[in-house]
Amino acid sequence: MLSEIRNGKVIFNIGAAVIVVLLAVSSIALADTEKAKTLFNAGVTHEKEGSDSLAATEYEQAIKEDPNYLDAYMNLGSINFKKNKHAEAEGLFKKATEIAPDNLDAWTNLGKVYFVEKKNLESEQAFKKVLSIKNDYNPVYIELGRLYHTQENWPALVDLMTGFTARVMDDYQAYFYLGTGLQGMKKYPEAVAALKKSVELNANQYTPYYNLGQIYLNQEKYKEAYPMFEKAVQLKPDSYKAFYNLAVSYETVYQEDHSKIDQVISYWSKFLKVAKNNPRASSLVAGAEQHLKDLQDLKKTYDAEKTGGN
């Protein structure tokens, strides 16, 4: 509100104040929602055609035309997230939650960004915000489970997934997280049951088979362990850990059976082939090479015995 001084008194200019208010209102009306929609739709078309950069430009223009265009923030945030521009994605999804405080996807996506940024507390808070809005919003349970799994927060993971699998009985990821949490708490029979349920629902997963093998290996149930590691290496042929555990468990079972030595040698050979290409396996290579040489010498002895030393 403007004012002026007359005869030593402050006089408020009401007319000027009205003009100021009208100008403020007219500036809000300047948002061109129709133009924003046109730009947004063009962005969607570009995205469908595989041109994320052109799509991002259209979404940015749409936001300039309509600063409260929720879908434009969401789509632009997703493009930035896909390009690993996490700070930009975080800002866009955060703005989306301000525009629509009850939007489940906005909070879920914000939680995902926080997760990859290793902002674990913020990620958990975002996911829990979703559940406070809609407790049966299923996708966020898996996201929150992934967070607890990464943190190795086994009690929280088991509690979350026990409730979820009681309600949703066909989600293989949920049973995997439940099994892993139970494994971390050393509740092995329950862990085995959950992991078996996971592979029953989806047999093309490496990790549940590997975890089952680890549980059996820790319990010295080698005969049960090696078939799990066999499945694991079929699904992930570059896993030196699975090959190593497969060789160890198989050899332990059949160490007295001379007819199995060719297979034992084969597993150790495959381990070395994979391990030599992985710097993280370097500490295991020298010992495995010596062990393989010993096995090959032992095979020669067995072969000589079968042929009567000739």
C-alpha positions as CSV (number, residue, x, y, z in Angstrom):
1,M,0.0,0.0,0.0
2,L,1.4,3.4,-1.1
3,S,1.2,6.5,1.1
4,E,2.1,10.2,0.9
5,I,2.6,13.0,3.5
6,R,0.2,16.0,3.4
7,N,0.4,18.9,6.0
8,G,2.5,16.7,8.3
9,K,0.1,13.8,8.2
10,V,0.5,10.4,6.6
11,I,-2.3,9.8,4.1
12,F,-2.8,6.2,2.7
13,N,-3.5,6.1,-1.0
14,I,-6.3,3.4,-1.2
15,G,-6.5,3.6,-5.0
16,A,-2.8,2.8,-5.4
17,A,-3.2,-0.2,-3.0
18,V,-6.0,-1.5,-5.2
19,I,-3.8,-1.2,-8.2
20,V,-1.0,-3.2,-6.5
21,V,-3.4,-6.0,-5.5
22,L,-4.9,-6.2,-9.0
23,L,-1.4,-6.4,-10.5
24,A,-0.6,-9.3,-8.2
25,V,-3.7,-11.1,-9.2
26,S,-3.1,-10.5,-12.9
27,S,0.4,-12.0,-12.6
28,I,-1.1,-15.3,-11.3
29,A,-3.5,-15.4,-14.2
30,L,-0.5,-15.2,-16.5
31,A,0.1,-18.9,-16.1
32,D,-0.9,-20.4,-19.5
33,T,-2.2,-23.8,-18.5
34,E,-3.2,-24.7,-22.1
35,K,0.2,-23.9,-23.5
36,A,1.7,-25.8,-20.6
37,K,-0.4,-28.9,-21.5
38,T,0.7,-28.6,-25.2
39,L,4.3,-28.5,-24.2
40,F,3.9,-31.4,-21.8
41,N,2.2,-33.6,-24.4
42,A,5.0,-32.8,-26.8
43,G,7.5,-33.9,-24.1
44,V,5.6,-37.2,-23.6
45,T,5.8,-37.8,-27.4
46,H,9.5,-37.2,-27.4
47,E,10.0,-39.6,-24.5
48,K,8.0,-42.3,-26.3
49,E,10.3,-41.8,-29.3
50,G,13.3,-42.2,-27.1
51,S,14.5,-38.6,-27.1
52,D,14.8,-37.7,-23.4
53,S,16.7,-34.5,-24.0
54,L,14.0,-33.0,-26.2
55,A,11.4,-34.3,-23.7
56,A,13.2,-32.6,-20.8
57,T,13.2,-29.3,-22.7
58,E,9.5,-29.5,-23.3
59,Y,8.8,-30.3,-19.6
60,E,11.0,-27.4,-18.5
61,Q,9.0,-25.1,-20.7
62,A,5.8,-26.5,-19.5
63,I,6.9,-25.7,-15.9
64,K,7.7,-22.1,-16.9
65,E,4.3,-21.7,-18.3
66,D,2.6,-23.3,-15.3
67,P,4.8,-23.5,-12.2
68,N,2.4,-25.9,-10.5
69,Y,2.3,-28.5,-13.3
70,L,2.7,-31.6,-11.2
71,D,3.1,-34.1,-14.0
72,A,5.8,-32.1,-15.7
73,Y,7.8,-32.1,-12.5
74,M,7.3,-35.9,-12.2
75,N,8.4,-36.7,-15.7
76,L,11.3,-34.3,-15.7
77,G,12.4,-35.7,-12.3
78,S,12.3,-39.3,-13.8
79,I,14.4,-38.3,-16.8
80,N,17.0,-36.7,-14.5
81,F,17.0,-39.8,-12.2
82,K,17.5,-42.0,-15.2
83,K,20.5,-39.9,-16.2
84,N,21.9,-40.1,-12.7
85,K,21.4,-36.4,-12.1
86,H,20.2,-37.1,-8.6
87,A,20.4,-33.6,-7.2
88,E,18.2,-32.3,-10.0
89,A,15.8,-35.2,-9.6
90,E,15.6,-34.6,-5.8
91,G,14.7,-31.0,-6.3
92,L,11.9,-31.8,-8.8
93,F,10.3,-34.6,-6.7
94,K,10.5,-32.4,-3.6
95,K,8.7,-29.7,-5.5
96,A,6.1,-32.3,-6.6
97,T,5.5,-33.2,-2.9
98,E,5.0,-29.5,-2.1
99,I,2.4,-29.1,-4.9
100,A,0.6,-32.4,-4.1
101,P,1.4,-33.4,-0.5
102,D,-0.6,-36.6,-0.7
103,N,0.8,-37.8,-4.0
104,L,2.1,-41.3,-3.5
105,D,4.3,-41.4,-6.5
106,A,6.0,-38.1,-5.7
107,W,7.0,-39.3,-2.2
108,T,8.0,-42.8,-3.5
109,N,10.2,-41.3,-6.2
110,L,11.7,-38.8,-3.7
111,G,12.5,-41.8,-1.4
112,K,14.2,-43.6,-4.3
113,V,16.4,-40.6,-5.0
114,Y,17.4,-40.3,-1.4
115,F,18.2,-44.0,-1.4
116,V,20.7,-43.8,-4.2
117,E,22.1,-40.6,-2.6
118,K,22.7,-42.7,0.5
119,K,20.4,-40.3,2.5
120,N,19.0,-43.3,4.4
121,L,17.0,-41.4,7.1
122,E,15.4,-39.1,4.5
123,S,14.6,-42.1,2.3
124,E,13.0,-44.0,5.1
125,Q,10.9,-40.9,6.1
126,A,9.7,-40.5,2.5
127,F,8.7,-44.1,2.2
128,K,6.9,-44.0,5.6
129,K,5.1,-40.9,4.5
130,V,3.7,-42.9,1.6
131,L,2.4,-45.5,4.1
132,S,0.9,-42.9,6.3
133,I,-1.1,-41.7,3.4
134,K,-2.0,-45.2,2.1
135,N,-1.0,-48.2,4.2
136,D,-1.6,-50.7,1.4
137,Y,0.4,-49.0,-1.3
138,N,2.3,-52.2,-2.2
139,P,5.3,-50.8,-4.3
140,V,6.7,-48.8,-1.4
141,Y,7.0,-51.9,0.8
142,I,9.6,-53.3,-1.6
143,E,11.5,-50.0,-1.7
144,L,11.5,-49.7,2.1
145,G,12.6,-53.4,2.3
146,R,15.5,-52.7,-0.1
147,L,16.6,-49.8,2.2
148,Y,16.5,-52.0,5.3
149,H,18.3,-54.8,3.4
150,T,21.1,-52.4,2.5
151,Q,21.3,-51.2,6.1
152,E,21.3,-54.8,7.3
153,N,18.5,-53.8,9.6
154,W,17.3,-57.3,9.9
155,P,14.6,-56.9,12.6
156,A,13.0,-54.0,10.8
157,L,13.2,-55.9,7.5
158,V,11.6,-59.0,9.0
159,D,8.9,-57.1,10.7
160,L,8.0,-55.2,7.5
161,M,8.0,-58.2,5.2
162,T,6.2,-60.5,7.6
163,G,3.2,-58.1,7.6
164,F,3.4,-57.6,3.9
165,T,3.6,-61.3,2.9
166,A,0.7,-62.0,5.2
167,R,-1.4,-59.7,2.9
168,V,0.4,-60.2,-0.5
169,M,1.4,-63.8,-1.0
170,D,2.7,-63.7,-4.6
171,D,5.5,-61.2,-4.4
172,Y,8.8,-63.0,-4.9
173,Q,10.9,-60.0,-3.8
174,A,9.1,-59.7,-0.5
175,Y,9.8,-63.4,0.3
176,F,13.5,-62.9,-0.7
177,Y,13.8,-59.9,1.7
178,L,12.0,-61.8,4.4
179,G,14.3,-64.8,4.0
180,T,17.4,-62.6,4.0
181,G,16.3,-60.8,7.1
182,L,15.6,-64.1,8.9
183,Q,19.0,-65.4,7.7
184,G,20.6,-62.3,9.2
185,M,18.9,-63.0,12.5
186,K,20.1,-66.7,12.2
187,K,16.6,-68.0,12.1
188,Y,17.6,-70.6,9.5
189,P,14.6,-72.8,9.1
190,E,12.3,-69.8,8.6
191,A,14.8,-68.2,6.3
192,V,15.0,-71.4,4.1
193,A,11.2,-71.6,3.9
194,A,10.9,-67.9,2.8
195,L,13.8,-68.2,0.2
196,K,12.3,-71.4,-1.2
197,K,9.0,-69.6,-1.5
198,S,10.7,-66.8,-3.4
199,V,12.3,-69.1,-6.0
200,E,9.0,-71.0,-6.2
201,L,7.4,-67.7,-7.4
202,N,10.3,-66.8,-9.6
203,A,13.0,-69.4,-10.4
204,N,15.2,-67.0,-12.3
205,Q,16.8,-65.3,-9.4
206,Y,20.5,-65.7,-8.5
207,T,20.5,-64.3,-5.0
208,P,17.9,-66.6,-3.2
209,Y,19.7,-69.7,-4.5
210,Y,23.0,-68.2,-3.4
211,N,21.6,-67.4,0.1
212,L,20.1,-70.9,0.4
213,G,23.5,-72.4,-0.4
214,Q,25.1,-70.1,2.2
215,I,22.7,-71.2,4.9
216,Y,23.3,-74.9,4.1
217,L,27.1,-74.3,4.0
218,N,27.0,-72.6,7.4
219,Q,25.2,-75.6,8.8
220,E,27.7,-78.0,7.1
221,K,24.9,-79.4,5.0
222,Y,27.1,-79.7,2.0
223,K,24.9,-82.1,0.0
224,E,22.1,-79.6,0.2
225,A,24.4,-76.6,-0.5
226,Y,26.0,-77.5,-3.8
227,P,22.8,-77.9,-5.8
228,M,21.9,-74.3,-4.7
229,F,25.2,-73.0,-5.9
230,E,24.9,-75.0,-9.1
231,K,21.6,-73.0,-9.8
232,A,23.3,-69.8,-8.8
233,V,26.2,-70.1,-11.3
234,Q,23.7,-71.1,-14.0
235,L,21.9,-67.8,-13.4
236,K,25.1,-65.7,-12.9
237,P,28.1,-67.3,-14.6
238,D,30.5,-64.6,-13.5
239,S,29.9,-65.1,-9.8
240,Y,33.3,-66.2,-8.4
241,K,31.8,-66.5,-4.9
242,A,29.1,-69.0,-6.1
243,F,31.7,-71.0,-8.1
244,Y,34.0,-71.1,-5.1
245,N,31.3,-72.3,-2.7
246,L,30.1,-74.8,-5.3
247,A,33.6,-76.3,-5.6
248,V,34.1,-76.4,-1.8
249,S,30.7,-78.0,-1.1
250,Y,30.8,-80.5,-4.0
251,E,34.3,-81.6,-3.1
252,T,33.4,-82.1,0.5
253,V,30.5,-84.3,-0.4
254,Y,32.4,-86.5,-2.9
255,Q,36.0,-86.3,-1.5
256,E,36.0,-90.1,-1.0
257,D,34.4,-90.9,-4.3
258,H,37.2,-91.2,-6.9
259,S,34.7,-91.2,-9.7
260,K,33.7,-87.6,-9.0
261,I,37.2,-86.1,-9.2
262,D,36.8,-85.0,-12.8
263,Q,33.8,-82.9,-11.8
264,V,35.6,-81.5,-8.7
265,I,38.5,-80.4,-11.0
266,S,36.0,-78.9,-13.4
267,Y,34.4,-76.8,-10.7
268,W,37.8,-75.5,-9.5
269,S,38.9,-74.8,-13.0
270,K,35.7,-72.8,-13.7
271,F,36.2,-70.9,-10.4
272,L,39.7,-69.9,-11.5
273,K,38.6,-68.8,-14.9
274,V,36.0,-66.4,-13.4
275,A,38.2,-65.3,-10.4
276,K,41.2,-64.3,-12.5
277,N,39.0,-61.6,-14.2
278,N,37.9,-60.2,-10.9
279,P,40.3,-58.2,-8.7
280,R,38.1,-58.8,-5.6
281,A,38.9,-62.6,-5.9
282,S,42.7,-62.1,-6.0
283,S,43.2,-63.4,-2.5
284,L,41.6,-66.7,-3.4
285,V,43.4,-67.4,-6.6
286,A,46.8,-68.6,-5.5
287,G,45.4,-71.1,-3.0
288,A,42.9,-72.4,-5.6
289,E,45.6,-72.8,-8.2
290,Q,47.7,-74.9,-5.8
291,H,44.7,-77.0,-4.8
292,L,43.8,-77.6,-8.4
293,K,47.3,-78.8,-9.1
294,D,47.1,-81.2,-6.2
295,L,43.8,-82.5,-7.4
296,Q,45.2,-83.0,-10.9
297,D,48.1,-85.0,-9.4
298,L,45.7,-87.0,-7.4
299,K,43.7,-87.8,-10.5
300,K,46.8,-89.1,-12.1
301,T,47.4,-91.4,-9.1
302,Y,43.7,-92.7,-9.4
303,D,44.1,-93.2,-13.1
304,A,47.3,-95.2,-12.6
305,E,45.7,-97.4,-9.9
306,K,42.8,-98.2,-12.4
307,T,45.3,-99.3,-15.1
308,G,47.4,-101.2,-12.7
309,G,50.2,-98.7,-12.7
310,N,50.8,-98.9,-16.4
